[in-house]
Amino acid sequence: MFTFYKKHNNQLYNKLTELSRNKFFYEKIKLADKFETRILLIFFHLSIILKISKKSDLKKKSQEIFDNVFQNIEYHIRELGHGDVSVNKNMKNLSKIFYDILYNIDQNNIEAELGKNLLKKYFFTKSNNENEKIVNLLEYFKKFRNFCFDLDINIMLNGSIDFNYR
């Protein structure tokens, strides 16, 4: 009848949320400031972090982080007033989107044409006049990846990411 969740440390989720609220995305890139956009930004940041942590022996910790992030997103969707059926449908769609991003984001892909296509798929329309915005967003994620790559894995997975991009 009742579901009991393990208590998690929300520091990384809180940091991802903070990163997704960076004014850069909404003022310079002109992304729509809405719940769905912030979720996509969280997914891109989390995918980079999980790809970096994959190279270490912290697979269990990575799974816990994944579970924690999706649990928090589910809570937020419920807080928006969605019912069980809607929440389950949304979570299924969000997990598909996340796995698409995770699968397609790679250290080489983020710098290649695939990275541009991935960003265009989730953040922009088909128009060609957004190429500068795509390049700026791609540059942001490259710098974020490089910043995280230099961090200690445990520090990064605990949410101690002091990345500032302006």
N, C-alpha and C positions, 0 to 999 in steps of 0.2 A: 504494500500500500504506500509506504513512504520510501523515498530514495535517500540514502545517506551518502553524501559525497565526502571523499577524503579532504581534509583541510590542506590547502595548497598555499604556497607562498606566491602572492600576486605581484611581486616586485617587477618581474619581467613583463607581465601583462600590462601593468601600470606604465612602465617605460615605453612599451610599444604604443599604448594609447597616447602618451605624451608626444611621441615621435610623429604619430599620425595627425596630430593637431598643429604641427609646425605651420606657421603663417606662410612659409615659402610655397606650400602646395596650393594655397587658396588665393594668395595675392600675386605671386609671380607666375605660377603655372595655370592659375584660374580653374582649378578643379572645383566641382560642386561641393559645397560644405554640407554634406549630409552623411547620415549613418552608414550607408553602403560604401561611400568613398573611403571613410575612415577604416572600415573593415578591410577593404582591399589594400589600403596602405599598411595595415597591421599584417596582412598576409604576405605582402612583399618583404617587409622587414623580417618577419618570422622565418620566411623561406630562406633568406640569406643566412640568418643565424643558425638554422637547422642544417643547412648545407655545410657551414663551417664546422659545426659541432659533430657532424657525421664522421669526420676524419679522426675523431678521438674515440675513446671507449666509453662514451657517455650515452649510449643508445637508450638505456632505461630512463635517464634524466630527460632526454629529448622527448620521449613518449609522455612523460609526466607534464612537460611544458606544453606539448600539443594538447593534451587532455585539459589542462588548466585554461588555456586560451579559449578553447571551444566551449568549455563550461561557462566561462565568463561571458562570452558572446551570447550563449543561450540565455543566461540570466538577463542580459540587457534587452534581448528580443522580447522576453516575457515582460520586462518592465515597460516596454512600449505598448503593452496591452494585447499582444498576440496570444491566441489560445494554443492548446496542445497540438492540434492538427497543423496549424500554420507554423508553429515553432519547428515541428519535426520536418516539414517540407522545406522551410528556410534553412535549417541546419544541414539537410541532405544536399541542397543546392550549394551552400557555402563550402561544404567539405569537398564537393566536386571542383569548385573554383580553386580552393586552396591546393588540392592535389595537382591541378593543371599548372598552377603557378610554380609549385614546388618541383614538379617534373621538368618544366621548361626553363626554370632559372638555374643557371649553372655559372660557374666562374667565367667560362668562355662565352656563354650565351648573353650574359648581362652586358658585354661589350660589343657583341655582334649584332647583326641585323635581327636576329631572333629576339633579342632584348627589346628592340624598338617595336617589333610586331606584338610582343607580349604586352607592353605598356599601352600601345595603341588599342589592342583588343579590349582592355579593361577600363581605360580612362578617357579615350578620345573617340570621336566619330571618324568617319572615313575621309574627311576632308584633308587636303594636303597642306593647308595653311597652319596646321598645328605642329609641323615638323620641329620648329624651334623649341616648343614646349616639351616635346618628346625627348629631344636631345638634352634639355636641361634636367628633366626628370631622370633620364638615364644616367646623367653625370652625378646626380644626387645619390642614386643607388650604388654606383661604382664607388663613390667616396665612402658611403656607409659600409659597403662590403670590405673595403681596404681598412677602414677604421676597426671594424670588428675582427678582421683577420689578425690584427696586431694585438688584440686583447687576449688575456688568459681566458680559456674556455669556461672555467668555473665562474669567473667574475662576470663574463658575458651572460651566461645562462641564469645567473642570479639577478640580472636586471641592472647591473652597475655599468650602464652604457651612457657615457657623457658625450654624446655626439651632438655637435652643434653645426648646423649648416645654414648659411645665410646667402 
